[in-house]
């Protein structure tokens, strides 16, 4: 079965690789693995073989237990040669690797139950061989820096990742030049310690002792590092951030804002591209990305990030996830930038309440017509005379309450479910808010009948869709004002337009609507007592700074394995248009033109119900 020797990209790379020529010689034709595959019965270290596979103890083991799985077909030189025809072989490798792991665990129950299964991206020898080894490592045999470079870098790719990519794309692409650059330039780093580390290349003995200390600590405490899988496999990852941003418009991006973190976390890599550059992003970058900062989009489905652990959204809304495969990806963590726009949203609510209560739309209309008409603008109520009800008492709702309380308003708050929790701090006036417990529609309508102003600040969830329907709007006192800074589907727009037209409601300010952009045929556009803004209330000039601050806090938590802020509950539920939820009704307009599918936005809760921007 021995094949004639044909040089490959890997072999060419190895020939010029700055590693010693003894073990990494370019002449792969003399690799001893070929004869083991062809004549396994001759070798005492062969544990098992059949017509398809050979299982052998590594003669140059770098772990107390180190097994190699090889195909009998030696024409498969490396992972780059794999095709979909080889998937059954890879499945056998996966099954056999678990058998070997179970055997190792039974033979030595006191060992640290951590194993690595996979391939070297630049193999030392041909043909294809899969390593199954104990993470304890035989530190006495790892006397050269290159012995540590493979397990402690991105030079090792797990068997599961190879299978996933083969199933998804039908091939395994490896950017050898990129891996060679990393081999030459990236320092060796302990995969457990997040902060600055010594120059281990110059002190391999110190690194061996350092790793042995970790092993002894795990044994004595009976703990393991994070992310050890139930199958006892562990693939260390190294922090690599990928982000994309738009070329124009409101620009959110990290650019140089996070470069200072590289001083605290050496080895941190940050890659930033434009949203139209996905085809230009090297596959090598995609393969090693562990963190994606989503400023405007998620990675398209055709671009896999096999090592991805965490996505941070620059917004508070989780709508990007609804149709994304990442919504159902096991083990993935998603956080949002909840709170980055809370102050701006609170000011938006206060500003529009003042504009509507003082009939400023009419004043602006008269100004445009050059009319001096004071009568419609007189007799308004001051804020100190208004009772303000806040539905959703999270970060936004509490910011809203602080501002209205400061101006003398009477403020009450209710969450869609349960009793609101105040996070009052010294100097705060939140203790003055009348907190009410939701207990069905009756308690909600009782709450509404006492409010001159209704501020919607609750997150959109399956439970809050259609929360403010016709009956709830009718419960508001005459001349009440409605301000929606939450999400459009909370509010029945048909009923809202009707009550604004018949005079029951004095006005409404809408930064969000059910379908965005708002259909040009919507009657809301032409109502004189409605203020419409295109979902921009949170986009103040410091939003990006606030978002970066949240991301940086979470990044430090991620690298130090501590809890993050604003963690989303996955999967995000499907939009109302796809799920029969309560009384949600998609608005329809006579003679309406075709509109885009609805942008339905779900929001993460930071503390309590209602933290959603």
Buried (B, 14 or more C-beta within 10 A) or exposed (E): EEBEBEEBBBBEBBBEBEBEEEEBBBEBBEBEBBBBBEBBEEBEBBBBBEEEBBBBBBEEBBBBBBBBBBBBBBEBBBBBBBEEEBBEBBEBBBEBBBEBBEEBBEEBEEBBBBBBBBBBBBBBBBBBBBBBBBBBBBBEBBEEBBBBBBBBBBBBBBBBBBBEBBEEEEEBEBBBEBBBEBBEEBBBBBBBEBEEBEEBBEBBEEBBEBBBEBBEEBEEEEEBBEEBEEBBBBBBBBBBBBBBBBEEEEEBBBEEBBEEBEEEBEBBBBBBBEEEEBEEBEBBBBBBBBBBBBBBBBBEEEBBBBBBBBBBBBBBBBBBBBBBEBBEBEEBBBBBBBBBBBBBBBBBBBBBBBBBBBBBBBBEBBEEEEEEEEEEEEEEEEBEEBBBBBBBBBBBBBBBBBBBBEBEBBBBBBBBBEBBBBBBEEEBBBEEBBBBEBEEEEEBBEBBBBBBBBBBBBBBBBBBBBBBBBBBBBBBEEEBBBBBBBBBBBBBBBBBBBBBEEEBBBBBBBBBBBBBEBBEBBBBEEBEBBBBEEBEBBBBEEBBEBBBBBBBBBBBBBBEEEEBBBBBEBBBBBBBBEEEBBEBBEBEEEEEEEBEEBBBBBBBBBBBBBBBB
